[in-house]
């Protein structure tokens, strides 16, 4: 079941895991990136969905991170 947004002041927030496990793609453009992966980069999704940690890490490296 998806996490519902919560309001804090005028801002709305959702659990980051609802978007993806690591949100590593949000670090694009930074030279050095440290990704903390609570699930060890694993996912039950098929590899061709490209949501396993290796996919966003490859994209970060391709963009110079």
SENU-178743 format. One record per residue (C-alpha): x, y, z; residue in one letter. Coordinates in steps of 0.02 Angstrom, whole numbers, plus 32768, in hexadecimal, padded with zeros to 4 digits. Last residue first. Layout:
! SENU-178743
   c1   c2   c3 res
    X    Y    Z   A
...
***
This chain:
! SENU-178743
   c1   c2   c3 res
 85C6 8231 7DD9   X
 85ED 8257 7D24   X
 8546 823D 7CCE   X
 8570 818A 7C9C   X
 85A0 8168 7D51   X
 84F6 81A3 7D8E   X
 849E 8138 7D0A   X
 8501 809D 7D3E   X
 84D3 80BF 7DF4   X
 841C 80D1 7DC2   X
 8420 8026 7D6E   X
 848B 7FC9 7DEE   X
 8410 7FF2 7E7A   X
 8388 7F86 7E2D   X
 8301 7FF4 7DDF   X
 832E 7FCF 7D2B   X
 8286 7F7E 7CFF   X
 82EC 7F07 7C94   X
 8331 7EB7 7D33   X
 8285 7E76 7D65   X
 823F 7EBA 7E09   X
 825F 7E5F 7EAC   X
 82E3 7EDF 7ED8   X
 8392 7EDB 7F1D   X
 8409 7F6E 7F2F   X
 8439 7F3A 7FDF   X
 8388 7F53 801E   X
 83B0 7FE9 808C   X
 841E 8034 8004   X
 8485 80C8 803A   X
 84C8 811C 7F9E   X
 8563 8189 7FAE   X
 857E 81FE 7F1C   X
 8617 825E 7EE5   X
 8618 82D5 7E51   X
 8563 830F 7E63   X
 84FD 8328 7DC6   X
 8482 829C 7DE3   X
 8463 8281 7E9E   X
 83A6 826F 7E86   X
 83C6 81D1 7E21   X
 83F8 8178 7EC2   X
 8345 817A 7F05   X
 8375 80DE 7F6A   X
 82DC 806E 7F70   X
 8273 80CC 7EF1   X
 81E3 8149 7EF1   X
 8180 80F8 7F80   X
 8225 80DB 7FDA   X
 8237 8196 7FEF   X
 819F 8197 8063   X
 8134 8229 802C   X
 813B 82E1 805C   X
 80CC 837A 8048   X
 810A 8429 8071   X
 80A7 84BE 80B6   X
 80CD 8493 816B   X
 80EE 83DA 8173   X
 806B 837E 810F   X
 806D 82C3 80F8   X
 8055 8268 8052   X
 8009 81B9 805B   X
 807C 8123 8055   X
 804A 80A8 7FD1   X
 8000 8000 8000   X
***
